[in-house]
Amino acid sequence: MLFVKWTLIGLILLPAAETVVFILVVLLFGWIWAILLFMGTTFAGLNLLWRTGRGNLHRFIAALKLEGIRSIHLNTPGLGAILGGILLTFPGFITDIIGALLFIPALRRWTAAAIGRKLKQRRVRQGPSQIELEPREWRQVTDATLDARLGDHRR
């Protein structure tokens, strides 16, 4: 639930923040330079995706086939560059900065490590994800028994 909540908050706040940053850039540099910079980063992102996108996508797919779904992280070959290019094509300077930063390997490693530490802390706070039972503490339930029990509760 927490992830959904923060995603919705981000989807609401990001356009507002992008608008504020765009207005600040206009005030600092003027309309023409702000629009040129705005379009320039979009074309840079499209160019990066056009030139390296297919190779990065193939490297990502190869890593996915080799390691499975667990291979998806910021250091997966090609994934950081793909995400960076996509974020550069999105309109707005905040997403452009994040997209450009994803092209720096050291920053990608640092971000991946920070996210990993946060997830590990969250798992520790939530407790174990497995329940250890002794053989005498559990029994196997067949589908027929389960259906009969669920049928009794539905009435």
N, C-alpha and C positions, 0 to 999 in steps of 0.2 A: 504494500500500500504506500509505503514511503517513497518508493521509486516513482510511482504514478503521480503522486502529489508533487514531487519536485520537478517532474517532467512537465506537468501542466503549468506550474509556476514559471518554469523556464520558457515555455512557449508563449506565455503572456508577457513576461518581462523582456525577452530578447528583442522583439520589435520596438518596444518603447526605448530600450537602451540604445539600439541601433539608430533610432530617430534622433535621440539626444546627441549621440556622438556625431552624426552627420551634421546637425546644426552647429555643433562646436567647430567642426572642420570648416564649414562654410564661413563661420565668423572669423576663424583664424586665417584662412587662405583665400576666401572668396568663392563665389558660385562656380565659376568656370574651372578653377583648379580642383574643387571638390568633386565636380562631376567627372572631370578627366581622370582623377585618381580612382573614383568609384568604378568607372568603366574599365580603366587600365587593369585593376586587380581582377576584375571579372574575366577579361581577355587573357590575362596571365594564367589564371586557373584553368580556363578552357584549353589554352596552349599546352600547359603541363599535362593535363589529362589526355590531350590528343597525342602528344609525343611519347609519354611514358605510361599512359593508362593501360594499354593492352599488355605490355610486358609486366607491369606490376600486377595486373589482374591474373595473368598466367602464373606468376610466382606465388601469389596468394592462394590460388586454386591448388597448385602443387603442394603447398604447405598444408592446406586443408585436407587433401587426399592422404598425405603422409601421416599427419598427426591427428586428424579428426577435428571435431568441434573445439577441443581444448587448445588448438593452435591459434585461436583467434585472440590476439592481444596486440598492443601497439607496436611491438617489435616483430610481428609476423612480416616476413618479406613482402613489401609492396603495400601493405595495408595503410601505413602511416602516410605514404605519398598519395594514395588514392583518396583518403579522407581529407588530407591537406588540399588537394586539387578541388575536391567537391566544395569544401568550405570557402575556398577562394572564389569560386563561381557564384556563391550565394551573395546577394546584395547586402552590403553592410560592412563597416570597417572592423567591428568586433570579430565577426566570423573570419574576415580576411587576416587579422592578426593571429588568431588561433590556427587557421590553415597554414599560414607561413611558418609558424613555430613548429608545426608537425613535420616540416622538412628538415629540422635539425635533429640528427640522430641522438645526440647526448640528451637533449630536452625530452625526446620521446622516451628514452630509457628511464629518465628521472620521473616522468609523469606515470609511466607504467608501474614503476616501483612504488610510487606514492598511492596509486589506486589499489595496488596489491596489498599494501600495508593496511589501508582503510578497510578493505574487504576482510582481511584476516582479523582485524580488531572486531569487526561486526560479528564474524562467526564465533569468536571467543565470547562475546557478550550474549549471544543467542544460546549458547550452550551446545552440547553435542547434537549432531544430526542423526545419530543412531542410538537405539535403545538396546542395551545389552540385557538379555534374558537367559536364565538358566534353562536347560531342556525341560525341566518339570514346570516351568512358568508359562509355557506356550503350547498351543495345539493347532493342528492343521484343520482348516475349515473348508469343506467342499463347496462348490458353487450352489448345489441344491440346498445345503444347510444355510448358506448365506442368503439365498433368495427367500427361503422360508422365514428367516429372521427379519429381513427387510419388509416382507409382506405383512408380518405381524405389526410392525411399527407404522406402516402406511395407513392402516385402517383406523 
